[in-house]
Amino acid sequence: MEKQDGASASDMEPFKGGISGALKRAATVWGIGRELYTYPRVIVEGEHKYIPWKVLERLKGLPKAVAEGKPLPEVIRLNPEGESVRKGG
């Protein structure tokens, strides 16, 4: 017997977003990473091949905050320097 889980396309990168969503749901079904659904969506302004170091530094406390159940925004929007950016700005 086999179980499959698919996903719909995301706004940013349809194929990659679909695969990512499917893997996240599959892991949750097996009890791995259930907290992934409690993480905020992180948006880094601009075009980047890799996540800028300053953004990684800014987000390093995020797993602990999620584990402790701290209230978090639904979306975290940062510039490449790791500074908060308001939507549209």
Backbone as a chain_set.jsonl record, in Angstrom:
{"seq": "MEKQDGASASDMEPFKGGISGALKRAATVWGIGRELYTYPRVIVEGEHKYIPWKVLERLKGLPKAVAEGKPLPEVIRLNPEGESVRKGG", "coords": {"N": [[0.836, -1.162, 0.0], [0.426, 2.277, -0.663], [0.915, 5.742, -0.03], [0.252, 8.939, -1.287], [0.966, 12.414, -1.531], [0.107, 15.44, -2.823], [0.567, 18.822, -4.032], [-0.652, 22.14, -4.601], [0.296, 24.729, -6.941], [2.477, 27.4, -5.907], [2.558, 31.02, -5.367], [5.043, 32.227, -5.981], [7.201, 30.456, -7.099], [5.967, 28.178, -8.99], [6.324, 25.257, -9.49], [8.384, 24.487, -7.692], [7.259, 25.43, -5.303], [4.996, 23.808, -5.093], [6.13, 21.256, -4.75], [7.52, 21.691, -2.346], [5.391, 22.238, -0.566], [4.076, 19.763, -0.628], [6.028, 18.05, 0.475], [6.219, 19.14, 3.048], [3.653, 18.633, 4.081], [3.651, 15.826, 3.929], [5.705, 15.18, 5.744], [4.518, 16.105, 8.074], [2.357, 14.338, 8.327], [3.726, 12.039, 9.048], [4.55, 12.804, 11.507], [6.726, 14.414, 11.724], [8.165, 17.528, 12.0], [5.836, 19.045, 12.581], [5.584, 21.569, 13.605], [6.262, 23.234, 11.544], [4.116, 24.42, 10.275], [3.503, 26.484, 11.948], [5.365, 28.424, 11.612], [6.226, 31.737, 10.537], [5.762, 33.222, 7.261], [8.578, 34.088, 5.426], [9.84, 36.817, 3.756], [12.275, 38.043, 1.644], [13.303, 41.018, 0.413], [14.05, 41.865, -2.987], [16.223, 40.346, -5.504], [17.828, 37.294, -5.066], [20.363, 34.846, -5.059], [21.149, 33.31, -2.987], [20.286, 33.168, 0.529], [20.826, 36.168, 2.185], [23.544, 36.719, 4.491], [23.101, 38.461, 6.67], [20.358, 38.362, 6.92], [19.981, 35.689, 7.635], [21.26, 35.754, 10.113], [19.549, 37.466, 11.49], [17.262, 35.875, 11.643], [17.946, 33.689, 13.209], [16.973, 33.149, 15.787], [14.39, 32.349, 15.417], [13.442, 29.555, 15.33], [13.52, 28.895, 18.109], [11.707, 30.742, 19.173], [9.334, 29.86, 17.965], [9.161, 27.279, 19.077], [8.763, 27.945, 21.747], [6.278, 28.992, 21.629], [5.803, 31.686, 21.218], [4.093, 34.702, 20.27], [3.93, 35.373, 16.847], [4.363, 37.247, 13.793], [2.35, 36.782, 10.832], [3.664, 37.12, 8.434], [7.03, 37.841, 7.769], [8.881, 40.427, 6.617], [11.836, 41.305, 5.133], [14.755, 43.322, 4.32], [17.793, 42.921, 2.315], [19.718, 43.504, 4.229], [18.755, 42.533, 6.556], [16.922, 44.038, 7.886], [13.686, 45.081, 9.01], [10.952, 45.513, 6.759], [8.29, 47.441, 5.627], [5.257, 46.474, 4.053], [5.094, 47.204, 0.638], [6.995, 49.106, 0.904]], "CA": [[0.0, 0.0, 0.0], [1.222, 3.479, -0.824], [0.179, 6.996, 0.152], [0.877, 10.059, -1.966], [0.432, 13.711, -1.159], [0.505, 16.46, -3.788], [0.342, 20.204, -3.607], [-0.914, 23.073, -5.687], [1.385, 25.666, -7.21], [2.532, 28.598, -5.067], [2.612, 32.266, -6.126], [6.386, 32.624, -6.379], [7.786, 29.48, -8.002], [4.903, 27.168, -8.966], [6.74, 23.866, -9.36], [9.123, 24.35, -6.438], [6.315, 25.636, -4.207], [4.157, 22.61, -5.005], [6.951, 20.178, -4.159], [7.776, 22.053, -0.957], [4.155, 22.04, 0.198], [3.827, 18.324, -0.523], [6.987, 17.484, 1.43], [5.852, 19.62, 4.382], [2.477, 17.872, 4.524], [4.036, 14.425, 4.128], [6.453, 15.113, 6.998], [3.556, 16.285, 9.157], [1.604, 13.086, 8.457], [4.602, 11.1, 9.753], [4.866, 13.347, 12.828], [7.996, 15.135, 11.666], [8.04, 18.916, 11.599], [4.487, 19.621, 12.68], [5.692, 22.99, 13.923], [6.515, 24.019, 10.336], [2.921, 25.188, 9.945], [3.392, 27.636, 12.833], [6.379, 29.405, 11.234], [5.756, 32.79, 9.64], [6.34, 33.267, 5.929], [9.666, 35.07, 5.414], [10.071, 37.389, 2.433], [13.457, 38.895, 1.575], [13.147, 41.903, -0.736], [15.084, 41.827, -4.015], [16.585, 39.077, -6.14], [18.99, 36.708, -4.403], [20.624, 33.432, -5.337], [21.237, 32.726, -1.653], [19.767, 34.023, 1.597], [21.919, 36.999, 2.703], [24.008, 36.374, 5.844], [22.468, 39.312, 7.683], [18.996, 37.851, 7.102], [20.122, 34.459, 8.43], [21.59, 36.167, 11.483], [18.321, 38.033, 12.065], [16.25, 34.832, 11.837], [18.457, 32.528, 13.934], [16.175, 32.892, 16.989], [13.02, 31.989, 15.046], [13.025, 28.224, 15.811], [13.282, 28.924, 19.551], [10.465, 31.482, 19.395], [8.236, 28.965, 17.586], [9.1, 26.205, 20.074], [8.247, 28.508, 22.997], [4.911, 29.446, 21.416], [5.702, 33.148, 21.237], [3.281, 35.233, 19.168], [4.742, 35.793, 15.712], [3.553, 37.736, 12.683], [2.101, 35.803, 9.77], [4.686, 37.36, 7.424], [8.188, 38.656, 8.143], [9.426, 40.985, 5.381], [13.137, 41.885, 5.436], [15.611, 43.691, 3.198], [19.005, 42.101, 2.358], [20.5, 43.831, 5.424], [18.098, 41.921, 7.695], [16.063, 45.027, 8.537], [12.26, 44.959, 8.702], [10.435, 46.349, 5.677], [6.82, 47.463, 5.575], [4.725, 46.092, 2.737], [5.02, 48.32, -0.296], [8.017, 50.103, 1.151]], "C": [[0.891, 1.238, 0.0], [0.347, 4.708, -0.63], [0.949, 8.107, -0.534], [0.206, 11.341, -1.521], [0.965, 14.733, -2.151], [0.233, 17.838, -3.244], [0.051, 21.053, -4.822], [0.271, 24.022, -5.837], [1.315, 26.861, -6.272], [2.631, 29.836, -5.963], [3.998, 32.542, -6.714], [7.0, 31.693, -7.429], [6.866, 28.273, -8.01], [5.37, 25.735, -8.742], [7.429, 23.621, -8.017], [8.191, 24.489, -5.234], [5.411, 24.44, -4.003], [4.89, 21.455, -4.359], [7.186, 20.452, -2.672], [6.549, 21.82, -0.081], [3.852, 20.57, 0.411], [4.759, 17.678, 0.493], [6.642, 17.891, 2.861], [4.653, 18.835, 4.921], [2.815, 16.409, 4.785], [4.798, 14.26, 5.451], [5.517, 15.24, 8.192], [2.753, 15.017, 9.405], [2.415, 12.06, 9.247], [5.031, 11.626, 11.121], [6.178, 14.109, 12.876], [7.707, 16.569, 11.245], [6.653, 19.508, 11.678], [4.528, 21.114, 12.969], [5.94, 23.846, 12.685], [5.314, 24.88, 9.949], [2.753, 26.402, 10.845], [4.434, 28.716, 12.516], [5.765, 30.493, 10.358], [6.397, 32.642, 8.257], [7.39, 34.369, 5.949], [9.896, 35.507, 3.972], [11.295, 38.287, 2.524], [13.337, 39.702, 0.287], [14.321, 41.742, -1.702], [15.31, 40.432, -4.567], [17.865, 38.546, -5.509], [19.138, 35.258, -4.831], [20.665, 32.67, -4.021], [20.624, 33.686, -0.638], [20.936, 34.835, 2.154], [22.257, 36.652, 4.16], [23.307, 37.179, 6.917], [21.029, 38.892, 7.945], [19.046, 36.576, 7.946], [20.404, 34.778, 9.891], [20.343, 36.685, 12.198], [17.311, 36.946, 12.437], [16.714, 33.662, 12.709], [17.668, 32.19, 15.205], [14.752, 32.421, 16.695], [12.613, 30.591, 15.513], [12.723, 28.196, 17.309], [11.966, 29.638, 19.869], [9.251, 30.624, 19.046], [8.052, 27.885, 18.637], [8.504, 26.697, 21.396], [6.825, 29.04, 22.85], [4.733, 30.952, 21.464], [4.844, 33.622, 20.074], [4.19, 35.789, 18.071], [3.834, 36.332, 14.613], [3.351, 36.634, 11.647], [3.173, 35.895, 8.689], [5.79, 38.222, 8.017], [8.82, 39.11, 6.83], [10.713, 41.723, 5.746], [13.83, 42.365, 4.169], [16.889, 42.857, 3.298], [19.916, 42.368, 3.563], [19.895, 43.243, 6.685], [17.202, 42.876, 8.461], [14.617, 44.828, 8.11], [11.849, 45.963, 7.631], [8.924, 46.296, 5.741], [6.394, 47.127, 4.16], [4.582, 47.327, 1.86], [6.136, 49.339, -0.102], [9.357, 49.539, 1.05]], "O": [[1.972, 1.241, 0.59], [-0.821, 4.716, -1.019], [2.166, 8.208, -0.381], [-0.976, 11.353, -1.177], [2.18, 14.868, -2.295], [-0.27, 17.998, -2.132], [0.458, 20.726, -5.937], [1.135, 24.101, -4.964], [0.228, 27.288, -5.884], [2.773, 29.712, -7.179], [4.104, 33.042, -7.834], [7.285, 32.13, -8.544], [6.967, 27.421, -7.127], [4.839, 25.059, -7.861], [7.103, 22.675, -7.301], [8.319, 23.75, -4.258], [5.091, 24.088, -2.867], [4.334, 20.753, -3.514], [7.065, 19.551, -1.843], [6.657, 21.269, 1.015], [3.424, 20.167, 1.492], [4.325, 16.846, 1.29], [6.758, 17.083, 3.783], [4.645, 18.424, 6.082], [2.326, 15.819, 5.748], [4.559, 13.305, 6.189], [5.698, 14.562, 9.203], [2.493, 14.657, 10.553], [1.852, 11.296, 10.031], [5.796, 10.964, 11.823], [6.682, 14.415, 13.957], [7.06, 16.79, 10.222], [6.328, 20.403, 10.898], [3.601, 21.842, 12.612], [5.84, 25.071, 12.763], [5.479, 25.949, 9.362], [1.94, 27.275, 10.543], [4.388, 29.804, 13.09], [4.892, 30.216, 9.536], [7.444, 32.012, 8.112], [7.124, 35.468, 6.436], [10.117, 34.683, 3.084], [11.358, 39.18, 3.368], [13.277, 39.133, -0.804], [15.452, 41.51, -1.276], [14.67, 39.466, -4.149], [18.866, 39.258, -5.425], [18.151, 34.533, -4.949], [20.257, 31.51, -3.957], [20.463, 34.874, -0.916], [21.943, 34.253, 2.557], [21.372, 36.334, 4.956], [22.954, 36.64, 7.966], [20.529, 39.044, 9.06], [18.246, 36.406, 8.865], [19.852, 34.148, 10.793], [20.113, 36.377, 13.367], [16.588, 37.078, 13.425], [15.942, 32.728, 12.929], [17.699, 31.044, 15.651], [13.992, 32.128, 17.618], [11.517, 30.444, 16.054], [11.77, 27.542, 17.734], [11.204, 29.195, 20.729], [8.247, 30.658, 19.757], [6.928, 27.599, 19.049], [7.816, 25.943, 22.084], [6.226, 29.488, 23.828], [3.634, 31.442, 21.724], [4.861, 33.013, 19.004], [5.1, 36.573, 18.339], [2.676, 35.93, 14.507], [4.109, 35.665, 11.606], [3.552, 34.885, 8.095], [5.516, 39.216, 8.69], [9.244, 38.283, 6.022], [10.697, 42.647, 6.559], [13.538, 41.883, 3.075], [17.06, 42.141, 4.284], [20.784, 41.555, 3.879], [20.442, 43.421, 7.773], [16.766, 42.563, 9.568], [14.352, 44.447, 6.969], [12.325, 47.098, 7.597], [8.342, 45.223, 5.894], [7.082, 47.454, 3.194], [4.031, 48.348, 2.272], [6.224, 50.319, -0.842], [10.343, 50.253, 1.233]]}, "num_chains": 1, "name": "protein.A"}
